Amino acid sequence: MARRVSSNPNFNDILRNLAADTNGLLDEGRKAVELNINRLHQCLQQDIESY
């Protein structure tokens, strides 16, 4: 049987919420990176088209 980490009955719920929040932050960060990559791509595409 698994050993209890905390005697607080809310511990597992808090841990699950933290994991969900972390995944949400990672997803938002990924979206921000994709947006900036797309912006860079558009700038480069405009440069190419101007030649």
MOPAC internal coordinates of N, CA, C and O (Angstrom, degrees):
PM7 1SCF
backbone

  N    0.0000 0     0.00 0     0.00 0    0    0    0
  C    1.4549 1     0.00 0     0.00 0    1    0    0
  C    1.5314 1   109.37 1     0.00 0    2    1    0
  O    1.2310 1   120.79 1   -36.23 1    3    2    1
  N    1.3150 1   116.09 1   143.77 1    3    2    1
  C    1.4658 1   121.14 1  -178.35 1    5    3    2
  C    1.5239 1   110.50 1   -69.42 1    6    5    3
  O    1.2310 1   121.50 1   -37.94 1    7    6    5
  N    1.3096 1   114.74 1   142.06 1    7    6    5
  C    1.4606 1   121.00 1   177.88 1    9    7    6
  C    1.5227 1   108.86 1   -77.78 1   10    9    7
  O    1.2310 1   120.92 1   -39.38 1   11   10    9
  N    1.2960 1   115.85 1   140.62 1   11   10    9
  C    1.4634 1   121.03 1   178.20 1   13   11   10
  C    1.5137 1   110.23 1   -73.23 1   14   13   11
  O    1.2310 1   120.65 1   -46.24 1   15   14   13
  N    1.3221 1   116.37 1   133.76 1   15   14   13
  C    1.4570 1   120.88 1   179.90 1   17   15   14
  C    1.5197 1   110.18 1   -84.89 1   18   17   15
  O    1.2310 1   120.77 1   141.06 1   19   18   17
  N    1.3213 1   116.13 1   -38.94 1   19   18   17
  C    1.4608 1   120.82 1  -177.23 1   21   19   18
  C    1.5226 1   109.29 1  -139.78 1   22   21   19
  O    1.2310 1   121.09 1   -31.26 1   23   22   21
  N    1.3072 1   115.53 1   148.74 1   23   22   21
  C    1.4626 1   119.44 1   175.72 1   25   23   22
  C    1.5289 1   111.22 1   -83.65 1   26   25   23
  O    1.2310 1   120.50 1   169.97 1   27   26   25
  N    1.3228 1   116.65 1   -10.03 1   27   26   25
  C    1.4605 1   120.58 1   178.98 1   29   27   26
  C    1.5253 1   108.93 1   -71.67 1   30   29   27
  O    1.2310 1   119.83 1   -57.68 1   31   30   29
  N    1.3372 1   117.93 1   122.32 1   31   30   29
  C    1.4629 1   120.24 1  -177.75 1   33   31   30
  C    1.5319 1   113.39 1   -66.07 1   34   33   31
  O    1.2310 1   119.93 1   162.32 1   35   34   33
  N    1.3159 1   117.74 1   -17.68 1   35   34   33
  C    1.4695 1   121.32 1  -179.95 1   37   35   34
  C    1.5233 1   112.91 1   -87.81 1   38   37   35
  O    1.2310 1   120.17 1   174.95 1   39   38   37
  N    1.3348 1   117.28 1    -5.05 1   39   38   37
  C    1.4611 1   121.06 1  -172.96 1   41   39   38
  C    1.5269 1   112.23 1   -55.89 1   42   41   39
  O    1.2310 1   119.92 1   129.74 1   43   42   41
  N    1.3289 1   117.76 1   -50.26 1   43   42   41
  C    1.4626 1   120.40 1  -177.37 1   45   43   42
  C    1.5270 1   111.79 1   -64.04 1   46   45   43
  O    1.2310 1   120.41 1   141.64 1   47   46   45
  N    1.3286 1   116.83 1   -38.36 1   47   46   45
  C    1.4693 1   119.81 1   177.53 1   49   47   46
  C    1.5212 1   110.90 1   -64.33 1   50   49   47
  O    1.2310 1   120.85 1   137.42 1   51   50   49
  N    1.3256 1   115.99 1   -42.58 1   51   50   49
  C    1.4673 1   120.55 1   178.88 1   53   51   50
  C    1.5248 1   109.79 1   -63.35 1   54   53   51
  O    1.2310 1   120.45 1   137.87 1   55   54   53
  N    1.3277 1   116.74 1   -42.13 1   55   54   53
  C    1.4629 1   121.16 1   179.48 1   57   55   54
  C    1.5277 1   110.79 1   -63.19 1   58   57   55
  O    1.2310 1   120.35 1   137.02 1   59   58   57
  N    1.3279 1   116.94 1   -42.98 1   59   58   57
  C    1.4708 1   120.48 1   177.39 1   61   59   58
  C    1.5242 1   110.87 1   -62.48 1   62   61   59
  O    1.2310 1   120.31 1   137.25 1   63   62   61
  N    1.3257 1   117.01 1   -42.75 1   63   62   61
  C    1.4693 1   120.73 1   178.62 1   65   63   62
  C    1.5218 1   111.12 1   -63.46 1   66   65   63
  O    1.2310 1   120.49 1   139.32 1   67   66   65
  N    1.3166 1   116.67 1   -40.68 1   67   66   65
  C    1.4604 1   120.96 1   178.26 1   69   67   66
  C    1.5229 1   110.28 1   -62.20 1   70   69   67
  O    1.2310 1   120.41 1   136.50 1   71   70   69
  N    1.3249 1   116.82 1   -43.50 1   71   70   69
  C    1.4635 1   120.48 1   178.70 1   73   71   70
  C    1.5266 1   110.34 1   -62.33 1   74   73   71
  O    1.2310 1   120.18 1   136.59 1   75   74   73
  N    1.3190 1   117.27 1   -43.41 1   75   74   73
  C    1.4642 1   120.88 1   179.50 1   77   75   74
  C    1.5267 1   110.69 1   -64.32 1   78   77   75
  O    1.2310 1   120.32 1   137.15 1   79   78   77
  N    1.3224 1   116.99 1   -42.85 1   79   78   77
  C    1.4649 1   120.87 1   178.71 1   81   79   78
  C    1.5191 1   110.76 1   -63.55 1   82   81   79
  O    1.2310 1   120.45 1   138.82 1   83   82   81
  N    1.3291 1   116.75 1   -41.18 1   83   82   81
  C    1.4632 1   120.82 1   179.52 1   85   83   82
  C    1.5144 1   110.10 1   -63.41 1   86   85   83
  O    1.2310 1   120.45 1   135.23 1   87   86   85
  N    1.3305 1   116.75 1   -44.77 1   87   86   85
  C    1.4606 1   120.05 1   177.67 1   89   87   86
  C    1.5197 1   110.66 1   -61.11 1   90   89   87
  O    1.2310 1   120.40 1   141.49 1   91   90   89
  N    1.3290 1   116.85 1   -38.51 1   91   90   89
  C    1.4597 1   120.60 1   177.36 1   93   91   90
  C    1.5154 1   111.76 1   -62.78 1   94   93   91
  O    1.2310 1   120.72 1   137.66 1   95   94   93
  N    1.3281 1   116.24 1   -42.34 1   95   94   93
  C    1.4633 1   119.92 1   178.62 1   97   95   94
  C    1.5191 1   111.05 1   -64.67 1   98   97   95
  O    1.2310 1   120.85 1   138.01 1   99   98   97
  N    1.3300 1   115.97 1   -41.99 1   99   98   97
  C    1.4621 1   119.55 1   179.26 1  101   99   98
  C    1.5191 1   110.29 1   -62.68 1  102  101   99
  O    1.2310 1   120.85 1   139.64 1  103  102  101
  N    1.3413 1   115.98 1   -40.36 1  103  102  101
  C    1.4570 1   120.00 1   179.56 1  105  103  102
  C    1.5234 1   110.55 1   -65.60 1  106  105  103
  O    1.2310 1   120.13 1   137.96 1  107  106  105
  N    1.3357 1   117.36 1   -42.04 1  107  106  105
  C    1.4691 1   120.50 1   178.46 1  109  107  106
  C    1.5221 1   110.47 1   -64.54 1  110  109  107
  O    1.2310 1   120.41 1   140.02 1  111  110  109
  N    1.3233 1   116.82 1   -39.98 1  111  110  109
  C    1.4618 1   120.59 1   177.59 1  113  111  110
  C    1.5137 1   111.52 1   -62.50 1  114  113  111
  O    1.2310 1   120.93 1   138.70 1  115  114  113
  N    1.3281 1   115.82 1   -41.30 1  115  114  113
  C    1.4674 1   120.70 1   178.35 1  117  115  114
  C    1.5196 1   110.09 1   -62.71 1  118  117  115
  O    1.2310 1   120.68 1   137.96 1  119  118  117
  N    1.3194 1   116.31 1   -42.04 1  119  118  117
  C    1.4699 1   120.25 1   179.11 1  121  119  118
  C    1.5264 1   110.84 1   -63.43 1  122  121  119
  O    1.2310 1   120.40 1   140.18 1  123  122  121
  N    1.3222 1   116.85 1   -39.82 1  123  122  121
  C    1.4671 1   120.69 1   179.05 1  125  123  122
  C    1.5213 1   110.57 1   -65.25 1  126  125  123
  O    1.2310 1   120.35 1   138.78 1  127  126  125
  N    1.3284 1   116.94 1   -41.22 1  127  126  125
  C    1.4650 1   120.63 1   178.30 1  129  127  126
  C    1.5216 1   109.85 1   -63.97 1  130  129  127
  O    1.2310 1   120.20 1   134.65 1  131  130  129
  N    1.3293 1   117.23 1   -45.35 1  131  130  129
  C    1.4649 1   120.75 1   179.22 1  133  131  130
  C    1.5265 1   110.97 1   -60.31 1  134  133  131
  O    1.2310 1   120.59 1   138.49 1  135  134  133
  N    1.3269 1   116.47 1   -41.51 1  135  134  133
  C    1.4639 1   120.50 1   179.59 1  137  135  134
  C    1.5247 1   110.43 1   -61.32 1  138  137  135
  O    1.2310 1   120.32 1   134.75 1  139  138  137
  N    1.3285 1   116.99 1   -45.25 1  139  138  137
  C    1.4619 1   120.16 1  -179.57 1  141  139  138
  C    1.5190 1   111.87 1   -68.07 1  142  141  139
  O    1.2310 1   120.04 1   143.66 1  143  142  141
  N    1.3237 1   117.53 1   -36.34 1  143  142  141
  C    1.4661 1   119.98 1   176.07 1  145  143  142
  C    1.5224 1   109.68 1   -63.98 1  146  145  143
  O    1.2310 1   120.38 1   137.21 1  147  146  145
  N    1.3200 1   116.88 1   -42.79 1  147  146  145
  C    1.4672 1   120.26 1   178.06 1  149  147  146
  C    1.5242 1   111.45 1   -62.33 1  150  149  147
  O    1.2310 1   120.38 1   141.55 1  151  150  149
  N    1.3173 1   116.89 1   -38.45 1  151  150  149
  C    1.4726 1   120.29 1   178.10 1  153  151  150
  C    1.5273 1   110.77 1   -65.21 1  154  153  151
  O    1.2310 1   120.69 1   137.16 1  155  154  153
  N    1.3302 1   116.29 1   -42.84 1  155  154  153
  C    1.4648 1   119.90 1   177.17 1  157  155  154
  C    1.5239 1   110.46 1   -62.51 1  158  157  155
  O    1.2310 1   120.52 1   137.90 1  159  158  157
  N    1.3154 1   116.62 1   -42.10 1  159  158  157
  C    1.4604 1   121.13 1   179.18 1  161  159  158
  C    1.5279 1   110.44 1   -60.24 1  162  161  159
  O    1.2310 1   120.23 1   137.24 1  163  162  161
  N    1.3230 1   117.17 1   -42.76 1  163  162  161
  C    1.4636 1   120.88 1   178.78 1  165  163  162
  C    1.5227 1   111.17 1   -62.67 1  166  165  163
  O    1.2310 1   120.38 1   138.30 1  167  166  165
  N    1.3140 1   116.87 1   -41.70 1  167  166  165
  C    1.4708 1   120.42 1   178.22 1  169  167  166
  C    1.5225 1   110.50 1   -61.75 1  170  169  167
  O    1.2310 1   120.57 1   133.71 1  171  170  169
  N    1.3246 1   116.52 1   -46.29 1  171  170  169
  C    1.4602 1   120.13 1  -179.93 1  173  171  170
  C    1.5248 1   111.10 1   -65.59 1  174  173  171
  O    1.2310 1   120.51 1   141.19 1  175  174  173
  N    1.3223 1   116.64 1   -38.81 1  175  174  173
  C    1.4609 1   120.64 1   178.82 1  177  175  174
  C    1.5304 1   110.18 1   -62.56 1  178  177  175
  O    1.2310 1   120.20 1   138.80 1  179  178  177
  N    1.3195 1   117.23 1   -41.20 1  179  178  177
  C    1.4674 1   120.98 1   177.75 1  181  179  178
  C    1.5196 1   110.50 1   -64.33 1  182  181  179
  O    1.2310 1   120.33 1   140.52 1  183  182  181
  N    1.3374 1   116.98 1   -39.48 1  183  182  181
  C    1.4658 1   120.49 1   177.21 1  185  183  182
  C    1.5237 1   110.52 1   -61.43 1  186  185  183
  O    1.2310 1   120.79 1   134.93 1  187  186  185
  N    1.3284 1   116.10 1   -45.07 1  187  186  185
  C    1.4637 1   120.60 1  -179.51 1  189  187  186
  C    1.5239 1   110.46 1   -62.61 1  190  189  187
  O    1.2310 1   120.56 1   136.37 1  191  190  189
  N    1.3177 1   116.53 1   -43.63 1  191  190  189
  C    1.4648 1   120.60 1  -178.01 1  193  191  190
  C    1.5238 1   112.31 1   -68.43 1  194  193  191
  O    1.2310 1   120.19 1   155.98 1  195  194  193
  N    1.3256 1   117.24 1   -24.02 1  195  194  193
  C    1.4652 1   119.65 1  -178.22 1  197  195  194
  C    1.5264 1   112.21 1   -79.29 1  198  197  195
  O    1.2310 1   120.07 1   167.48 1  199  198  197
  N    1.3413 1   117.48 1   -12.52 1  199  198  197
  C    1.4694 1   120.19 1   179.53 1  201  199  198
  C    1.4954 1   111.54 1   -85.89 1  202  201  199
  O    1.2310 1   120.10 1   180.00 1  203  202  201

